[in-house]
Amino acid sequence: MRILLINYEYPPLGGGAGNATRHLARELAGLGHEPLVLTSAFKGLPRTERDHGVRVERAPSFRKRKDRSNPIEMLSFTAGGLPKALRLALRQRPDAAVAFFGLPSGPIAWGLKRTLGLPFVISLRGGDVPGFEPEAMAGYHRVFGGVIRHLWRKADAVVANSRGLADLARASAPWLDVGVIPNGVDLARFAPDSAPKDWEETRFGFAGRLARQKGLDVLLDALARLPRDLDVHLEIVGDGPERPVLEALAERLGLTDRVFFSGWLPPDRMPAFYQRIDALVLPSRDEGMPNVVLEAMAAGLPILATAVAGTEELVLPDKTGWLAPRDDPETLADCLTQAATNPGRGKRLGRAGRARVEAAYSWRGAAQAYAALIERIASV
């Protein structure tokens, strides 16, 4: 089948959803299909290229940063992507489209359905679901919630990447029939490090956007509660609007000797990041299904995280890591202490995490599920 994948983010742009699109495209190609990706243009990137056998087309947009974009920049992709998608669809004649995020990708897929009769799937990723991260996105969802639900009605299928996100979508639209296709992970690229570690302290790591959603303020609070004689360090990988605030908070809490901000890392440097830490910490207030947790588990690391949708489907307490309630620095501090004072237990949890993702989370399996869904809607 010819499958058009529409996402305003695709590496080197964006985060988890862009990486998911790339992996799914490559796996679909490996299964014998012909994926075509439509994404955002960005300075220095070619308008057309081949990425491991996948054709990537970039539509005009006003995006200014690789790691994030604002709603206006997202909607500029909608405006620039629709005419580009029409030209591509007329030339390539895809069998169906997959829109990652109801907004900004959904209107492009719906436009193709209205003009060419092309069936489409909406893949829910988190922020495109009303009720997700309510403190930060309530205004956005009030303005666009009706549009989002209208696009769900027009789609031939709607899927989410976690059960929790599917439940949130149904809470907003009780009539919605939404399936679940979880993310996968590259088990060859992210693997346990066989070399013995050459450090004595406990190294925690975080990777993601530096935004309130990720709960880093809670993590710094928790870290400040640890005894000063407990030798722990935290490396924060990523960038975002909260970085100046978090750096100031770390200084105010007296953590400048324990916390290191490494900035944004390109995807090819992430395996090395996992190999230089002892455990991953993800104190998010909301998640869809975090790729960073899957990658860290594949790398054989224990996970310290908050019990939020998506994450709690991956992290099993006392089996693959520790879970704390969101916005609870005291419990999170206790989890950090347990991990730092019992490294043997952390290693056992990390091995169990690797076995869990090997058994249940592969990009090939996710691609097969999408292919089966697309075949069904394309044959109607």
C-alpha positions as CSV (number, residue, x, y, z in Angstrom):
1,M,0.0,0.0,0.0
2,R,1.0,3.6,-0.5
3,I,0.6,5.4,2.8
4,L,0.9,9.2,3.4
5,L,2.1,10.0,6.9
6,I,1.4,13.6,8.0
7,N,3.2,15.1,10.9
8,Y,4.4,18.7,11.5
9,E,7.4,17.2,13.3
10,Y,9.9,14.7,11.9
11,P,13.6,14.3,12.9
12,P,15.6,16.5,13.3
13,L,12.5,18.5,14.3
14,G,10.4,17.8,17.4
15,G,10.4,15.0,19.9
16,G,8.6,11.7,20.6
17,A,5.9,11.9,17.9
18,G,8.4,12.9,15.2
19,N,10.6,9.9,16.2
20,A,7.6,7.6,16.2
21,T,6.7,8.8,12.6
22,R,10.2,8.1,11.4
23,H,10.3,4.6,13.0
24,L,6.8,3.7,11.7
25,A,7.7,4.9,8.2
26,R,10.9,2.8,8.1
27,E,9.1,-0.3,9.4
28,L,6.2,0.2,6.9
29,A,8.8,0.3,4.2
30,G,10.4,-2.8,5.6
31,L,7.1,-4.6,5.4
32,G,6.9,-3.8,1.7
33,H,4.6,-0.8,1.8
34,E,5.4,2.6,0.3
35,P,5.3,5.3,3.0
36,L,5.5,9.0,2.1
37,V,6.1,11.6,4.8
38,L,4.8,15.2,4.7
39,T,6.3,17.4,7.4
40,S,7.5,21.0,8.1
41,A,10.2,22.8,6.2
42,F,13.0,24.2,8.2
43,K,16.1,26.2,7.4
44,G,19.0,24.0,6.2
45,L,16.8,21.0,5.5
46,P,16.1,19.9,1.9
47,R,12.5,20.2,0.7
48,T,12.7,16.6,-0.6
49,E,14.9,13.8,0.6
50,R,15.2,10.0,1.0
51,D,15.5,8.8,4.6
52,H,16.4,5.1,4.8
53,G,14.2,4.4,1.8
54,V,11.4,6.7,2.9
55,R,10.5,9.8,0.8
56,V,10.2,12.9,3.0
57,E,8.5,16.1,1.7
58,R,8.6,19.3,3.6
59,A,5.8,21.9,3.4
60,P,6.2,25.6,4.0
61,S,5.9,26.7,7.7
62,F,7.1,29.4,10.0
63,R,8.8,27.1,12.5
64,K,11.8,28.8,14.1
65,R,13.2,26.1,16.5
66,K,14.0,22.5,16.0
67,D,12.9,21.3,19.5
68,R,9.5,23.1,19.8
69,S,6.9,25.3,18.0
70,N,4.0,27.5,19.1
71,P,0.3,27.2,17.9
72,I,0.8,29.8,15.2
73,E,3.8,27.9,13.8
74,M,1.8,24.7,13.9
75,L,-1.1,26.2,12.0
76,S,1.3,27.6,9.4
77,F,2.1,23.9,8.7
78,T,-1.7,23.3,8.1
79,A,-1.9,26.2,5.7
80,G,1.3,25.2,3.8
81,G,0.8,21.5,4.0
82,L,-2.7,21.2,2.4
83,P,-1.7,22.4,-1.1
84,K,1.5,20.4,-0.9
85,A,-0.5,17.3,0.2
86,L,-2.9,17.7,-2.7
87,R,-0.1,17.8,-5.2
88,L,1.6,14.8,-3.7
89,A,-1.7,12.8,-3.5
90,L,-2.5,13.5,-7.1
91,R,0.9,12.3,-8.2
92,Q,1.4,9.4,-5.8
93,R,-2.2,8.2,-5.3
94,P,-1.8,6.9,-1.7
95,D,-4.3,4.4,-0.4
96,A,-4.8,6.2,2.9
97,A,-3.3,8.9,5.1
98,V,-2.3,8.9,8.8
99,A,-2.4,12.3,10.6
100,F,-0.2,12.5,13.7
101,F,-2.1,14.9,16.0
102,G,-5.6,16.0,15.3
103,L,-4.2,19.5,15.1
104,P,-2.3,20.6,13.1
105,S,-2.2,17.6,10.8
106,G,-5.8,16.5,10.9
107,P,-7.2,19.3,8.6
108,I,-4.7,18.3,5.9
109,A,-5.9,14.7,5.9
110,W,-9.6,15.8,6.0
111,G,-9.0,18.1,3.1
112,L,-7.6,15.1,1.1
113,K,-10.7,13.1,2.0
114,R,-13.1,15.9,0.9
115,T,-11.3,16.5,-2.4
116,L,-10.0,13.1,-3.3
117,G,-12.0,10.7,-1.1
118,L,-8.8,9.5,0.6
119,P,-9.5,7.7,3.9
120,F,-7.5,8.7,6.9
121,V,-6.5,7.8,10.4
122,I,-5.9,10.3,13.3
123,S,-3.1,9.2,15.6
124,L,-3.6,10.9,19.0
125,R,-0.3,11.8,20.7
126,G,-1.2,13.8,23.8
127,G,-1.5,17.6,23.5
128,D,-4.1,17.2,20.7
129,V,-6.6,15.6,23.2
130,P,-8.8,18.0,25.3
131,G,-8.1,17.5,28.9
132,F,-4.4,16.7,28.4
133,E,-2.2,19.0,30.6
134,P,-5.2,21.1,31.6
135,E,-3.3,23.8,33.5
136,A,-1.2,24.8,30.5
137,M,-3.5,23.8,27.6
138,A,-7.0,24.6,28.8
139,G,-7.3,27.8,26.8
140,Y,-6.0,26.0,23.6
141,H,-8.5,23.2,24.0
142,R,-11.4,25.7,24.7
143,V,-10.6,27.4,21.4
144,F,-9.9,24.3,19.3
145,G,-11.7,21.5,21.1
146,G,-14.7,21.7,18.8
147,V,-12.5,21.5,15.7
148,I,-10.6,18.6,17.2
149,R,-13.7,16.6,17.9
150,H,-15.1,17.4,14.4
151,L,-12.0,16.0,12.9
152,W,-12.4,12.8,15.0
153,R,-15.9,12.4,13.5
154,K,-14.6,12.8,10.0
155,A,-11.7,10.4,10.4
156,D,-12.1,6.8,9.2
157,A,-10.3,5.6,12.4
158,V,-8.9,7.2,15.5
159,V,-6.1,5.6,17.5
160,A,-4.1,6.6,20.6
161,N,-0.7,5.5,21.7
162,S,-1.8,4.5,25.3
163,R,-4.9,3.3,27.0
164,G,-4.9,6.4,29.3
165,L,-4.9,8.7,26.3
166,A,-7.7,6.8,24.7
167,D,-9.7,7.1,27.9
168,L,-9.1,10.8,28.0
169,A,-10.3,11.1,24.4
170,R,-13.5,9.2,25.2
171,A,-14.1,11.5,28.2
172,S,-14.1,14.4,25.8
173,A,-16.1,12.5,23.1
174,P,-18.1,9.6,24.6
175,W,-19.2,8.5,21.1
176,L,-15.7,8.1,19.9
177,D,-14.5,4.6,18.9
178,V,-10.7,4.9,19.6
179,G,-8.2,2.1,19.4
180,V,-4.8,1.8,21.0
181,I,-1.5,1.2,19.1
182,P,1.4,1.7,21.6
183,N,4.8,3.2,20.6
184,G,7.7,0.9,20.1
185,V,11.4,1.1,20.6
186,D,14.6,0.3,18.6
187,L,15.9,-2.6,20.6
188,A,19.2,-2.7,18.7
189,R,20.0,1.0,19.0
190,F,19.0,1.2,22.7
191,A,20.7,-1.7,24.5
192,P,22.2,-2.3,27.9
193,D,25.9,-1.2,28.3
194,S,28.0,-4.2,29.1
195,A,31.0,-2.2,30.2
196,P,31.4,-1.7,33.9
197,K,30.7,1.9,35.1
198,D,33.6,4.0,36.0
199,W,31.9,6.3,38.5
200,E,30.9,5.9,42.2
201,E,28.1,8.4,42.5
202,T,24.5,7.7,41.5
203,R,23.7,9.4,38.2
204,F,20.1,10.2,37.5
205,G,19.0,11.4,34.1
206,F,16.1,13.3,32.6
207,A,15.4,13.8,28.9
208,G,12.5,15.9,27.4
209,R,11.1,19.3,26.8
210,L,11.8,21.7,29.6
211,A,8.1,22.6,30.1
212,R,5.9,22.6,33.1
213,Q,4.2,19.4,31.9
214,K,7.4,17.5,32.6
215,G,7.4,18.3,36.4
216,L,11.1,19.2,36.7
217,D,10.3,21.7,39.4
218,V,9.0,18.8,41.5
219,L,12.2,16.8,40.7
220,L,14.5,19.6,41.8
221,D,12.4,20.0,45.0
222,A,12.8,16.2,45.6
223,L,16.5,16.3,45.0
224,A,16.9,19.1,47.5
225,R,15.3,17.0,50.1
226,L,18.0,14.3,49.9
227,P,20.8,14.2,52.5
228,R,23.9,16.1,51.4
229,D,26.1,13.1,52.1
230,L,24.2,11.0,49.5
231,D,26.4,11.3,46.4
232,V,23.9,11.8,43.6
233,H,23.9,13.8,40.4
234,L,21.2,14.7,37.8
235,E,21.8,15.4,34.1
236,I,19.0,17.2,32.4
237,V,18.9,16.7,28.7
238,G,16.6,19.0,26.7
239,D,15.5,22.6,26.2
240,G,12.4,24.6,26.4
241,P,10.7,27.6,27.8
242,E,11.2,26.6,31.5
243,R,15.0,26.3,31.3
244,P,15.8,29.7,32.8
245,V,13.3,29.2,35.6
246,L,14.6,25.7,36.4
247,E,18.2,26.9,36.3
248,A,17.3,29.7,38.8
249,L,15.4,27.2,40.9
250,A,18.4,24.8,41.0
251,E,20.6,27.7,42.2
252,R,18.1,28.8,44.8
253,L,17.9,25.2,46.2
254,G,21.7,24.9,46.4
255,L,21.8,22.2,43.7
256,T,24.3,23.7,41.3
257,D,26.9,21.0,42.3
258,R,24.3,18.2,41.7
259,V,22.4,19.3,38.6
260,F,23.8,19.7,35.1
261,F,21.8,21.1,32.2
262,S,23.2,19.5,29.0
263,G,20.8,21.2,26.5
264,W,19.1,19.6,23.5
265,L,20.8,16.5,22.2
266,P,20.3,15.1,18.6
267,P,18.8,11.6,18.5
268,D,22.2,10.0,17.5
269,R,23.6,11.0,20.9
270,M,20.8,9.6,23.0
271,P,22.1,6.1,23.4
272,A,25.3,7.4,24.9
273,F,23.2,9.5,27.4
274,Y,21.5,6.4,28.6
275,Q,24.8,4.6,29.0
276,R,26.2,7.3,31.3
277,I,23.4,7.3,33.8
278,D,22.1,4.8,36.4
279,A,18.4,5.5,36.2
280,L,15.9,7.6,34.3
281,V,13.6,10.0,36.1
282,L,10.4,11.3,34.4
283,P,8.3,13.3,36.9
284,S,5.7,14.4,34.3
285,R,2.3,15.8,35.1
286,D,0.8,14.3,31.9
287,E,2.1,11.9,29.2
288,G,0.8,10.1,26.1
289,M,3.3,7.2,25.9
290,P,6.8,8.5,26.5
291,N,9.4,7.2,24.1
292,V,12.1,8.2,26.5
293,V,10.9,5.6,29.0
294,L,10.8,2.9,26.4
295,E,14.3,3.8,25.3
296,A,15.7,3.8,28.8
297,M,14.0,0.5,29.6
298,A,15.5,-0.9,26.4
299,A,18.9,0.4,27.6
300,G,18.4,-1.7,30.8
301,L,17.8,1.3,33.2
302,P,15.3,1.4,36.1
303,I,12.7,4.1,35.8
304,L,11.6,6.6,38.5
305,A,8.4,8.2,37.3
306,T,5.0,9.6,38.2
307,A,1.9,7.5,38.0
308,V,0.3,9.2,35.0
309,A,-1.4,7.7,32.0
310,G,1.0,6.2,29.5
311,T,3.9,6.0,31.9
312,E,2.1,3.7,34.4
313,E,1.4,1.3,31.6
314,L,5.1,0.9,31.1
315,V,6.6,1.2,34.6
316,L,5.5,-1.6,37.0
317,P,6.3,-0.7,40.7
318,D,8.9,-2.9,42.2
319,K,9.2,-4.8,38.9
320,T,10.7,-2.3,36.4
321,G,11.0,0.9,38.5
322,W,9.4,3.2,41.0
323,L,6.2,5.3,40.7
324,A,5.3,8.4,42.7
325,P,2.1,10.5,42.6
326,R,2.4,13.6,40.4
327,D,3.3,16.8,42.2
328,D,4.6,14.8,45.3
329,P,8.3,15.7,45.9
330,E,8.4,13.9,49.2
331,T,7.5,10.5,47.7
332,L,9.7,11.2,44.7
333,A,12.6,11.9,47.1
334,D,12.0,8.6,48.8
335,C,12.2,6.8,45.4
336,L,15.4,8.6,44.6
337,T,16.9,7.6,47.9
338,Q,15.9,3.9,47.4
339,A,17.5,3.9,44.0
340,A,20.7,5.6,45.2
341,T,21.1,3.4,48.2
342,N,20.3,0.0,46.6
343,P,22.1,-0.1,43.2
344,G,21.7,-3.9,43.0
345,R,18.0,-3.6,43.1
346,G,18.1,-0.9,40.4
347,K,20.0,-3.3,38.1
348,R,17.5,-6.0,38.6
349,L,14.6,-3.6,37.8
350,G,16.5,-2.5,34.7
351,R,17.0,-6.1,33.5
352,A,13.2,-6.7,33.9
353,G,12.4,-3.5,32.0
354,R,14.5,-4.6,29.1
355,A,12.7,-8.0,29.1
356,R,9.3,-6.2,29.2
357,V,10.0,-4.0,26.1
358,E,11.5,-6.9,24.2
359,A,8.2,-8.8,24.8
360,A,5.7,-6.2,24.1
361,Y,7.0,-3.0,22.4
362,S,8.5,-3.1,19.0
363,W,8.1,-0.6,16.1
364,R,7.6,-3.5,13.7
365,G,4.6,-4.6,15.7
366,A,3.2,-1.0,15.8
367,A,3.8,-0.7,12.0
368,Q,1.9,-4.0,11.4
369,A,-1.0,-2.7,13.5
370,Y,-1.2,0.5,11.5
371,A,-0.9,-1.4,8.2
372,A,-3.8,-3.7,9.2
373,L,-5.9,-0.7,10.2
374,I,-5.1,1.1,6.9
375,E,-5.9,-1.9,4.9
376,R,-9.3,-2.2,6.6
377,I,-10.3,1.5,6.0
378,A,-8.9,1.5,2.5
379,S,-11.0,-1.5,1.4
380,V,-14.3,0.0,2.6
